Each structure stands twice: as structure tokens, then as C-alpha cells.
Amino acid sequence: MIQLPSLRELEVFRATIHAGSATTAAMRLGISQPSVSRALAQIEQRMGMILFMRKNGRLAPTAEAIGLNRELDRVFESLDRVRNFAVESDAVRGGRLRVLAPPSFCSFFVTPTIVEFKRAHPNVLIEFHVTSSREALSKIASAEGDLAVTTNRVTHPGVRMETMLETQSVCVMPPGHRLASQSTIFAKDLEGEDFIALTSNLKARQGVDRIFEKGGTTRKITIETTTNHAACECVAAGLGVTVINPFPVISNFSGQIVVRPFLPKFEHTVYAMFSADTAPNWLGRAFLSYLKRNATTWRAE
């Protein structure tokens, strides 16, 4: 009496068909070569047919094996549809996604991504907290958040970091500024300029200050602000120049400001921050893919 092989045995059979050897099939399946050989022998015994012949050190499928594999195509296609159904059902059921980001990344990066993600996953509850990088670190480390966006690289046992985007500071000036005709702005070019600076407690401000101090360049800091967007608004109003991370705000001031590369280079990295103790759930992974795609689109534009 013919006995049907188990699903696992059939998976081993198909892996061997595609690999051409028991050893390669075993590596792909993460099992031992003897386990593959036993599974193939059991299938042949249960179905009463020879499925493979040894030829030049490889397993050559017989006509029966090729026919069986053809029939199994439909079986495994159906199984794939079942798996996809399970994933989609999980998405339909929804869940909760807790996102944290500083103000600089909200209006032109994180918030639009949340809108896009919510439209694609209407049953998901999204909690969006606009907060400092320090508070974001605390919440991620204590499992009070699922994902945070930050430019601060931190070493902490409770979190892990993943790079999303790398940029360099640019000089931003009003249209018609005396330096607008230059292709690149050097720190020394801004001697005596009215300067819009970020507040002194921000790492980006501290890094820019060191560049000017090292070069002995004196700026007239007339305004301090906490966000790159506010700095660009002040520049657009003709109140001075600034040196900032262009991501993500620059693209939203088209025609209102002039942007030039700035030297010496001051590099920025945008990170996604997760808990080190648990892998991101499907929501966290899916939302991160949206963030990465939008960051890549911004760079291309």
C-alpha cells in the first residue's frame, strides 16, 4: 500500500531536485546530509519508486521524480498562498506601533511616513511621540517605544542602532547673498556674517562651533533655534546664514534659499533605534522599510 510522504520529506525532495546533491540540499535546509538521505529513502519506500540515480557524484532525478516535482509545484504554490494569507491576516488584525522622533525630523520625514503607513495599515494604532533624543533613548531602552529616529549615535546595552541615511552639513543663505555665486562655501567665507545657530545644547551646534573655532572664524550669532526648519525660515526671511544638516528640511524651501556644500565637512548620520532585547515586530520592521525608502527618495531628489 502506497503511503504519502510527510510535508517535510517533500520539502527535502524538492530541495534535492533543485540542488542536485544531498550535501547542498542539507546546507540549504539547515540539516545534516544523512537526514536528507534518510528522507529520500523513506519517500522512495513509501511511494514504491526510484527517484534519484547517482551520476558523476550528483543525484540525477528519474522521470518519476520529475513528474512528482511537477505535481508538487501546485501543492507548494497553495502553501505559499496560505502563508501569505496568514501574514495579511496578521496585518488586518492591526496592532500598536510606538514611534519617537525629535522635532527636526517630524514635519518633513516621520509624520509624512506615518501618514503613508497608516493609509496602508488602517487598523494599526500609531503612537507618535515628539521628544528629545535623550528621552527617546530612555523609552526604547525601557521597552516603552518600538522605534526611534535620531542623529545621536549612542552605546547603550538596552538599544541597538541601524543606519538609515548619511549626509553632510550645507551652508544655507538667502537668494542674492554675496556668497551665492560660489560653488562651495568655506568656514572662513562666513567671517563676520549674521549667523542663525542651533541652540548650544545640541550636538550639531557643538560640532559646527568647533569647525569655526578651529579655523579662527568669527560669526555674529544673531538667532538661536532648536530646529533646522526654523533656521531655514530665518534664512529665507533674510536674517542671516546657517550651517545645518540638510535632511530633511531643505527640499521644502525650494526657491526661498540658496544651498551650497560646506567645508570642512561635518557629517551626520540618521539612525533608527530599537530595543536590544527584542527584535522589532512586523510593524516595526515594516515601518522601518517605509522610512528607509523615503530617506533614499529624499537623497535621490
N, C-alpha and C positions, 0 to 999 in steps of 0.2 A: 504493500500500500504506500502510495506517494505521500510524504509529509511535507508541508510547506515550511521553508526556512524562516527563521526569525528575521525581523526588520534589520537588526544589527548585522546578521550574517549577509543579508542582501547588500547592505552598505559596504561591507568588506569586499564582496564580489564586484561591485561597481568600481570601487577604488582600485582593485586589481586590474580590471579591464582597462581603465584609463592610465594606470601607472605602468603596466606591462611587467611588473615584478612584485613579488610578495614583500620584498625589503622596502621598496619605495612606497607601496601601499601602507605598510606598517608605519613608516615615518609620517605620512600624511594624516593617518588616523590617530597617531599617538599611542600605538600599541606595539607589542613585540611581533617579530616576524613569525615565530611559531604559532602565535594566536591567529594570524592571518591564514597560515597553512591549515590549521585545525578547522577554522570556519569554512574554508573552501572544501575541505574533505567532507565536512558534515553536509554541506549543500549537495555535493555530488551523491552522497549516500542517500539522502532523503529524497532526492529527485530522480535517482537512478540513471544518471547520465554523466559522461565525462565532459568537463567544462574547459579544461586547460591542458595543453601539451607543452612540455619543455622543449625549447628550441633555441640553441645558441645562448644558453643561460637565461633566457627570458620565458615567461609564461605566455604562450600563444593561445588565444581563445579559439575554441572549436566553433563550428557552425551553430551548435546548440547554445553555446554561451552568448554568441552574438544575437541570436534570436531572443534569448531570455533578457538580455540587456535592453533590447528594443522594447519589449513588453514592459520592462521596469521603468522606462522613461516616463510613461503616463502615470505610474504609481508615484514616483518621486516628484513629479510636477504637481500632483494633487497634494502631497505632503507639504511642498513649499507653499501652496495656497493656504493650507491650514495654518502654517507658521505665520504667514503674513496676516491672516485673519486675526490670530491671537495678538500680534503686535498692534494692529489697528484697533482692536477692541480695547486694548490697554490704553491707547491714546484717547479713544472715545470716552472712556470712563473718567478721564481727566486726572487731576492731581493738583499738587501745590508746588509752585516754583518761587523761591525766595532769592531775589536779586538785589545786590548792593552796588552802588557806584558813587564816586564823588561828583560834585556839581558840574565840573568841566566836561564830563562825558555824558551827561544826561540828555540835554535837549537835542543834540545832533548825532547821537550814536546809540545810546542804550534805549532811550524812550522810543525812537522810531523802530528799533529792532523788536522791542516788546509789542508794539502795535502790530507789526507784521506777524510775529509769532502767535499772538493772541487770535488773530484772524484765522490762522491755520489750525489752531487748537482752542476752539471756543469754550471747551469745558474745563480748561485749566485755570486755576486760581493763581494769579501772579501777584506777589507782594514785592513792591519795588521801594527800596529804602535809599534815599539820597543822604549820603553820610560821608564822613571823613575816611581816609584810608586806614587810619588807626582804629577807628570803630569797626570798620569792615573786617579787619584782621581779627579783632576780638570776637565778632559774631561768627565768622567762619570757623575759627578755632574751637568755639564752644558749640558748634553744630546748630547755631541759630540762623544760619543762612546757607544757601546751596551754592551760590556763585557770586563772586565779587569782581569788579573791573577796577584795576588800579595801575598806576605807573611806578609804584614803590615796590622794589624787589626786597622781599623780607625772608629771613631764615628763621623759621619757627617750627617746632616739632608738630604743631597742630594743623599746619597748612602745607599745600603744595602749589607751585606756580606753573603756569603754562603760557608761553609767549604767544601773543596774537598779532602784534604789529611792532615794527621798529621804525622810528622816524628821527629827524634831526631838526634842531631849532632853526627858525627862519626869522628874518627881520621884516617887520610889518610897518609900513609908513603910509601916510595919506597920498592920494594921487597928486602929482605935481611937486612932490618933495624934491629937494635939491639932489638927493641920492638915488632918485627913481631911475635915472638913466644908467646906473651901474648894474652889471650883471650879478655881482656878488658884493655883499656888504661885510666889511671887516670891523672888528670891535673898535679900532682906532678911528674909523669913519664917524662914529657917534659921539665923539668928543664934544661936550657942551650941549648936546641935544636934549630937548624936553623928552623925558622918558616915562612911559607907562610901565610900572613894575608890578609883579605879583607880590603878595604880602610876604614879609620876611620869614614867616614860619614854614613856608613851602620849600621843599627840596629843589624844585625847579628854579625858584628865585635865588636860592643859595648858590646853585651851580652857575647861573648866569653872572651873579655878582663876582664870583671867583675869576671868571674869564676877564671881566673888566678890570678888576684889581690887579691881576697878574700882568695885564698889558699897560697898566698905569693910565687908563682912560677914565675921565670924569664925566658922568652924566648928570643931568638935572632931573632927579626923580620928582615929578610933579603930582603923580597919582599912583596909589597902590590899590590893587584889587585882588580878589580871591579867585577869579576865573579868567581863562584865556578869552572867553567870549566878551566879557566886559572890557578887557584890554583892547580888543579889536574894535568895539563900539567907540571907545575913546579915540583910537587912532582914526577911525572913519570920520569922526567929528573934527579932526584937525588938531587934537590936543597934544600930539606928540608921536613918538615911535615906540615900538616894543620889540622884544625878542622872546618868542614863545614856541612851544610845541605846536606845529600846525594842525595836528589831529585833535578833534575832528572839525574845528570851527571854521577854518579858512575858507572852505568851499561855500560857506553861507554868506560871504561878504563880496561876492563877485561884483566888480566894478566900483566898489567902495574903498578898496585898499590896494596897495601895491605890495607884493610879497617877493622877497629875494632870499637866496641862500645866505646863511650867516657863517662866518669863520672867525675864530676857531670853532670847530664842530662841537656841538653839545647834543649828545644823543639821548633819545627817550625810548623806552620800551613799554608797551601796553600789555599787561598781563591779565589772565583770568586766574582767580584764586579759588581753590577748592579745599575742603577738609582733607587732611592727610589720612584720616582713619577710615573713611568710607569712599568708595568710588561714586562718582556722580550717577544719579538715577537717570532714567531715559529722558526725563525733562531737562536735566542739567546738560546732558550730552547734546540733546537736540538744540537747546538754546545756544550753546557754545558754537555749534556749527553755523547758526544764523549770524552770530557776532563775527566769527572769522570771515564768513563770506562778505559781510558788509564792510569789514575793515579792508579786505582785499579790493573790493569795488572802489572804496574811497581812494586807495593808493593809485589804482589804475586811472581814476578820473583826474 
